[in-house]
Amino acid sequence: MTNHWVAVASAEHVRRGRSEGFMQVCHGKAAPLRRIKPGDCVAYYSPTIGFGGADRLQAFTAIGRARDGDPYIFDAGGCFRPYRRDVDWLAAAETPIRPLLDRLDFTAGKPNWGYQLRFGVIPVSAFDMETITEAMGLAPDALKA
């Protein structure tokens, strides 16, 4: 069974991961990445452009499917060894979340919709993933295996 996830990271971090074929969440913690299984669909939401920045973006910035394999440790230097998971990212347009707020199951009718994203990775419905996929300029079945 394919699961669907929204992960959270700054756009600059997502863009690096997208260009190098990986994802990383929650400052490199392993547990959230272990919930994501090979074949699962992942969309990244970026509240800001830069990490810890005040430069509000509030957009979906990447979408793809987790590759086979487990999360692994990466030596990022400076004693930072985050966990990563490999992802096949699709060529998709970054798209603002605001026009989708009333359509997505995980945000509709929730004035504090962003609160749940503080966990770094949340499960979402297949409907939500399809809606995000289309909003990012892809065919609804672009993530189908």
C-alpha positions as CSV (number, residue, x, y, z in Angstrom):
1,M,0.0,0.0,0.0
2,T,1.3,3.4,-1.0
3,N,1.2,6.1,1.7
4,H,1.3,9.8,1.1
5,W,3.3,12.4,3.1
6,V,3.9,16.1,3.3
7,A,7.4,16.9,4.7
8,V,8.5,20.3,5.8
9,A,11.8,22.1,5.1
10,S,13.0,25.5,3.9
11,A,13.0,25.9,0.1
12,E,16.8,26.1,-0.1
13,H,17.1,22.8,1.7
14,V,14.5,21.2,-0.5
15,R,16.1,22.5,-3.6
16,R,19.4,21.0,-2.6
17,G,17.8,17.6,-1.8
18,R,15.9,17.7,-5.0
19,S,19.0,18.3,-7.1
20,E,20.9,15.5,-5.2
21,G,18.1,13.0,-5.0
22,F,17.4,12.8,-1.3
23,M,15.1,14.1,1.5
24,Q,16.0,15.0,5.0
25,V,13.6,16.2,7.8
26,C,13.5,17.3,11.4
27,H,17.2,18.4,11.5
28,G,18.3,14.9,10.3
29,K,16.3,12.7,12.6
30,A,15.8,9.1,11.5
31,A,12.4,8.3,13.0
32,P,10.3,10.4,10.6
33,L,12.1,9.0,7.6
34,R,11.6,5.4,8.8
35,R,7.8,6.0,8.6
36,I,8.2,6.7,4.9
37,K,8.5,3.4,2.9
38,P,9.9,2.7,-0.6
39,G,7.2,3.7,-3.1
40,D,5.5,6.2,-0.8
41,C,4.7,9.6,-2.3
42,V,6.2,12.7,-0.7
43,A,5.5,16.4,-1.3
44,Y,7.6,19.0,0.4
45,Y,6.0,22.1,1.9
46,S,8.4,25.1,2.5
47,P,7.2,27.8,4.8
48,T,10.3,29.9,4.1
49,I,13.0,30.2,1.5
50,G,15.9,30.0,3.9
51,F,16.3,27.9,7.0
52,G,15.0,29.9,10.0
53,G,14.3,32.8,7.8
54,A,11.5,35.4,7.9
55,D,11.2,35.2,4.1
56,R,7.8,33.6,3.9
57,L,7.2,31.4,0.9
58,Q,4.4,29.0,1.9
59,A,4.6,26.7,-1.1
60,F,5.0,23.1,-2.2
61,T,8.5,22.9,-3.5
62,A,9.1,19.3,-4.5
63,I,7.2,16.1,-5.1
64,G,8.4,12.5,-5.7
65,R,8.4,8.9,-4.7
66,A,10.7,7.3,-2.1
67,R,13.3,4.9,-3.6
68,D,14.0,1.4,-2.4
69,G,16.3,1.3,0.7
70,D,16.3,2.5,4.2
71,P,17.2,5.9,5.7
72,Y,21.0,6.3,5.9
73,I,23.5,8.5,7.8
74,F,25.2,11.1,5.7
75,D,28.4,12.9,6.9
76,A,27.6,16.5,6.2
77,G,30.7,17.7,7.9
78,G,31.2,19.7,11.1
79,C,30.1,16.8,13.2
80,F,26.6,16.9,11.6
81,R,25.5,13.4,10.5
82,P,21.8,13.6,9.4
83,Y,19.7,10.8,8.2
84,R,18.5,10.9,4.6
85,R,16.3,8.9,2.4
86,D,16.7,8.7,-1.4
87,V,13.8,10.0,-3.5
88,D,13.0,10.1,-7.2
89,W,11.9,13.8,-7.5
90,L,9.7,14.8,-10.4
91,A,10.2,17.9,-12.5
92,A,7.4,20.0,-11.0
93,A,6.6,23.7,-10.5
94,E,6.8,25.1,-7.0
95,T,3.3,26.2,-6.1
96,P,1.7,28.3,-3.3
97,I,-0.4,26.5,-0.8
98,R,-2.9,29.3,-0.1
99,P,-5.1,28.6,-3.2
100,L,-5.3,25.0,-2.1
101,L,-6.2,25.5,1.6
102,D,-10.0,25.0,1.1
103,R,-9.4,21.9,-1.1
104,L,-6.9,19.9,0.9
105,D,-8.3,17.5,3.5
106,F,-5.5,18.3,5.9
107,T,-6.1,22.1,5.8
108,A,-9.8,22.7,4.9
109,G,-11.7,24.5,7.6
110,K,-8.7,24.8,9.8
111,P,-7.7,28.4,10.6
112,N,-4.5,27.1,12.2
113,W,-3.7,24.7,9.3
114,G,0.1,25.2,9.7
115,Y,0.2,24.0,13.3
116,Q,0.2,20.3,12.4
117,L,3.2,20.8,10.1
118,R,5.4,21.5,13.1
119,F,6.0,17.7,13.3
120,G,8.1,17.9,10.1
121,V,6.3,15.0,8.3
122,I,2.5,14.3,8.3
123,P,0.5,11.7,6.5
124,V,-2.0,13.0,4.0
125,S,-4.8,11.4,1.9
126,A,-4.4,10.1,-1.6
127,F,-6.8,12.9,-2.6
128,D,-4.5,15.6,-1.1
129,M,-1.5,14.1,-2.9
130,E,-3.4,14.1,-6.2
131,T,-4.5,17.7,-5.6
132,I,-0.9,18.8,-4.8
133,T,0.4,16.9,-7.9
134,E,-2.0,18.6,-10.2
135,A,-1.3,22.1,-8.6
136,M,2.4,21.5,-9.3
137,G,1.6,21.1,-13.0
138,L,1.8,17.3,-13.3
139,A,-0.8,14.8,-14.5
140,P,-2.9,13.4,-11.6
141,D,-1.3,9.9,-12.1
142,A,2.3,11.2,-12.3
143,L,3.2,9.5,-9.0
144,K,1.5,6.2,-9.8
145,A,3.9,3.2,-9.7
